[in-house]
Amino acid sequence: MLLTGAPGVGKTTVLTKTVDALKAKDVDIGGMISREAQESSTRVGFEIIDLTNGKHGWLAHVNQKTGPQVGKYHVNIQDLDNVGVQAIREATEKCSTIAIDEIGPMKLFSPKFKQAVAQALESKKLVLAVEHARAKDPLINKAKQRDDAEIFTITLANRDAIADELTKKVILNLKQN
C-alpha cells in the first residue's frame, strides 16, 4: 500500500495514525517514520524514528555540515542507515507489517536504504509506505508497478478518513494471508 500526495498534505500523519490504530489492534508492525523537527516554529530538520524500539536519529538538519544536500538540509546517511535502514530490516524479518516513511529524495541517497526497501517489497510481508510524489527513482517505479500495489492519493479532503480505511484494509489483508 503506497501513500502519495502533494508535499505537506499529511501523508506522514496518515501513516502515523494508521500505525497507531494497528498497534492498538495488536498488529505486529515495525519500520520507520520520519517527522519534522522544529525550533521556534521553524523547521530545522527531520528525525527518523524506529517504530519497534523508539530509537531516534537525524535524517537531515540545517546544521548538518556533511552529506548530500537537499535544499537547506544535509542528509545524515549514518543515522539513516543505523536507525531507518535497521528498522526496516528488522521489521522485514520479525513483523507482519512494515511501515516506511518515506521513499523520497533524502533517503534515496542511501544504497542501504534502497536495498532494505527492495527487500521489504519482495518479502511476503504487507508494506505500508509513503512515496514522494515527485521523486523519480527505479525503486519507486518498481513499487508502483507491482501487481499487488495499491496506491492511495492523500488529499486535504480525504486525509482525516483515510487512516481508518487503511487500518481496515491492513487487518483484512492480514486475515486473508
C-alpha positions, 0 to 999 in steps of 0.5 A: 500500500503506497501513500502519495500526495502533494508535499505537506498534505499529511501523508506522514500523519496518515501513516502515523495514525494508521500505525497507531490504530494497528498497534492498538489492534495488536498488529505486529508492525515495525519500520520507520517514520520520519517527522519534522523537527522544529525550533521556534516554529521553524523547521530545522530538520527531520528525525527518523524514528524506529517504530519497534524500539523508539530509537531516534536519529537525524535524517537531515538538519540545517546544521548538518555540515556533511552529506548530500544536500537537499535544499537547506538540509544535509542528509545524515546517511549514518543515522539513516542507515543505523536507525531507518535502514535497521528498522526496516530490516528488522521489521522485514524479518520479525513483523507482519507489517512494515511501515516506511516513511518515506521513499523520497529524495533524502533517503534515496541517497542511501544504497542501504536504504534502497536495498532494505526497501527492495527487500521489504517489497519482495518479502511476503510481508504487507508494506505500508509506505509513503512515496514522494510524489515527485521523486523519480527513482527505479525503486519507486517505479518498481513499487508502483508497478507491482501487481499487488500495489495499491496506491492511495492519493492523500488529499486535504479532503480525504486525509482525516478518513483515510487512516481508518480505511487503511487500518481496515484494509491492513487487518483484512489483508492480514486475515486473508494471508 
